[in-house]
Amino acid sequence: MNNGAKEFRPSWMPAESADAVADSPPPVPKGPITIGKSAGRGPVTIGKSLGTKKPVSLGASKPVSLGSAKLATPAPASAPAPAPAPAPALVATPATSSTHANDADDNADDEEIDENDPLWKATLQLAKGDREQALKLLEDPDALMAYPEVVAALAAADAAESEAVDADVHVSSATSADEAKEDASDSSRIAEVEVKTASLALSGSGSSSNLKEAAASAEIDVDTGDAKDCDPREHLNMVFIGHVDAGKSTLSGSILYLMGMVDSRTIEKFEREAKQRNRDSWFLAFILDTSEEERAKGKTVEVGRAYFHTETQRYTILDAPGHKNYVPNMISGAAQADVGVLVISARKGEFETGFEKGGQTREHALLAKTLGIHHLLVVVNKMDDPTVEWAKARYDECVSKLKPFLKSCGYVIKRDVKFVPISGLTGANVLKEVESSVCPWWKEMYTSSQHNTNTATLIETFDSLHIEGRDAQKPLRIPVLDRYFERGTQVLGKVESGTLTMGDEIVVSPTKKTLKVDAIYINEEKVKSAKPGENVLIKFNCQVEDFQKGYVVCHQVAACPSPRAFSAQLFLVDLLENRPIFCSGYEAILHIHTLEVEVVVTDLICVIDPTGKKVKRPFAKTGQQCVAKLKITADLKTCLEKFDEYPALGRVTLRDEGRTIAIGKVVGISRDVEK
């Protein structure tokens, strides 16, 4: 916006009229001015329309009524729509010439009133016949809509004129065929809500808050374009994990830049910002670390999300925090992932810090396996560091130390784990293979499939992966990760099983509320359906409070159970020094799919010895396996499934005082205490 001097011109006056009356500008109306019926249109409000804070201007706008809250989209001033035939108006319209503008200024109080206008009748009735009081009421439409009589009058009038409104909207020659279809759909939805609003008001059972809510729900869905078929390419969710400062965010940003998802101008802006902070090497991390806290400290706090694709596959990057204080956030990100990218720093001293006891390299690798990671890519980063300089000895040292530990976590090295040396900052070996003059030993290593790797670059390794076990025929399961309100309730989650289609009737567990799917989005693109493995944004016409993190979207045929107690087979990883005994009464935090909740051990069913024999004992210690019954103590309904039936909803992690103490799976559900 230009901050210099500018001419005064109200928003409702064309530019040419403003020039003509520059010496005596008319006053801006203090309240909204309402126009009565005009060429079949409903009442049009200038000022604040119900359901929106944006000003609505005249011209070639679509009609806006107080009862329907239909948003106007003004046409450019240079090409106004043909003026409709004049009709009696409740309040006079502002003039569009200098003569009329001066007349409006001199005779602001001499409005012509249409005594038959339903809005005027209802307002005059509220004012008990006092015309001056009625005009004051019209100046505040938000307060006016608190009266059921006004809502009912507007709804009835708009419903009766809906056909005329729909026909008049299509008069403009600038309206395309697609816009015409959209307008017809919008009019139908508005009429439906208006009928509901009118019935509430006429029956006398609707409070003012209910009436406002019903009217506000008529806001138009402005989604453009028809829904498309889902992209047939396989979709992989990839979580970047590892110790703090290993280079996860820098590598994620480097991939997005090399794959063309970020333009060079944006990168230049981030370079300048990083230089101002005296952190020149952080500029790529700024692509996903968007908050001021993350950029100032150089530490990821929330899980970053981004998308890219190749010719054969589509990918979602989940950039998890590496600091031990944010492990719960890392768990929520890894719970959505199919592939884990364990980023290791080859720099002398950094690898040892992350890998020793208490380092996040160990905990993240263990949690990734527990949370259902199918493939683990170990990326040895910072190979270009002066302490390394692409030395084969350093690479082999890191790999040789990691293999035994990963095997102890449950990974099958020859099947599940691959190793790739890279430099995230320079992009070497990410998209293009590192030059032989820089790293002469890498080509020989991957051509001979050493360390289970036979691809040259990181992107080629991504494309070689395939996820099995996704069943589109099973009952629908979508754990809710987040929700917010934007022209309807938007719910974010990952399709774990089944298929979601637009128009489906779904059930929200554990509340058992039934809703209809209004729209489905994948990577901000509207689609007809979503298959397993897709991260989806689902739109519902409901209250945002109907969803909470950890709820599960299901089909009505087979809803997800919500027990208060369940049995789990656990492996005790590392109990606390001050609480070395795992027994009845032990309290901890349970992490399951997208939810974290407090639980208590009510019974230690048995301990499993190294031979697999189940022994009845009163307690268990670190390194042992056991089967325990857990009860949810928090006043929060929880959805979960047996691991054998739905693995994604049956994996459990127990944490205590910021440390992972046990991992395991759900083996039984106490359905008798289900609520």
Secondary structure, DSSP 4 states (H G I P E B T S, - for coil): ---S------TTS-HHHHHHTTTSPPPPPSS-EEE--BTTB--EEEEEPTT--SEE--SSPPP--TTT-PPP-PPPTTSPPPPPPP---SSPPPPSSHHHHHHHHHTTT-----TT-HHHHHHHHHTTT-HHHHHHHHT-HHHHTTSHHHHHHHHHHHHHTHHHHHHHHTT-TT--HHHHHHHHHHHHHHHHHHHHHHHHHHHT---HHHHHHHHHTT------S--BPPP-SEEEEEEEE-STTSSHHHHHHHHHHHTTSS-HHHHHHHHHHHHHTT-GGGTTGGGT--SHHHHHHT---SPEEEEEE-SSEEEEEEE---SGGGHHHHHHHHTT-SEEEEEEE-STTHHHHHHSTT-HHHHHHHHHHHTT-SEEEEEEE-TTSTTTSS-HHHHHHHHHHHHHHHHHTT--HHHHEEEEE-BTTTTBTTTBPPPTTT-TTHHHHHHTTGGG---SSHHHHHHT-------TTSPPBEEEEEEEESSSEEEEEE--BS-EETT-EEEEETTTEEEE--EEEETTEEESEE-TT-EEEEEESS-GGG--TT-EEEESSSPPP--SEEEEEEEE---BTTB--EETT-EEEEEETTEEEEEEEEEEEEEE-TTS-EE--SEE-TT-EEEEEEEE-SS-------TTT-GGGTEEEEEETTEEEEEEEEEEE-GGG--
